């Protein structure tokens, strides 16, 4: 079995938990109190997603961009 290199998005919520997502799979999210815990948890979720999808059928990650928005104050 080959290795996959998957993009992971890491955010911090208002309570200090790390929220992790893999944009290649719909609904592929998890969290943890530390980044390491969050990454371990998302690994389990990704493995479950891979059980139901063929590698050839997963979404293709294109890239990350920032979008500037003016705040309405």
N, C-alpha and C positions, 0 to 999 in steps of 0.2 A: 504494500500500500504506500502511495506517495504522500508527501507532506503538502498541506495547504497553508498558504499565508493569507490570512483574512484580515480585513480592516476592522478595527474596533474603535468605537467612539466612547470616550470617558468624560463624564460630567460629574459635578458635585451638586447635590440638592441642598435645599435650605437647612436640612438637619445634619449636614456634614457627611452623608452617605455618598459613596461613589456609584453612579449609575452607568452601566456599560451596555452598549448595543453593538450588534453586528448588522450593518445595513444590507448585507447580502441576503438575509432571511427576514421575511415579514414576521414581526412580533418577537424577534430574538433580542431579549433584554434581560438583564439581571442587575444585582447590586451587591455591595459589600461595605463593611466598615472601613476597610483598607483597599488600596488599589489591587494588591495581590489577592485578597479574598474575592473581590469583584471579578478579577480575571479568571480565577479558578471556577467561580460560579458560571461565568459566561461560557467557559469551555464545555461544561456539562450541558448547557442549553444548546450550544452549537452541535455537539455530538448527537443530541436528540433530533435536531433539525436535519442533520445529515442522514439519519436513519430513514427519513421520509422523503428525501430529495436526492436525485442523482447529481453528482458534482457538475455535470455538463448543463444542468437545468437551473443552477442558482444564478441569481442576479449578478451582473458585472459591475464592480465598483469602478467608477469613473474618476472620482477625485473629490477634493474638499475645497470649498470656496467660502469666502466671507462676503456678506451682503451688508452694505451700509444703509441703515434706516434712520431717518430723522425722528427724534422723539417729539411727541406732542405734549408740551409742558403747560 
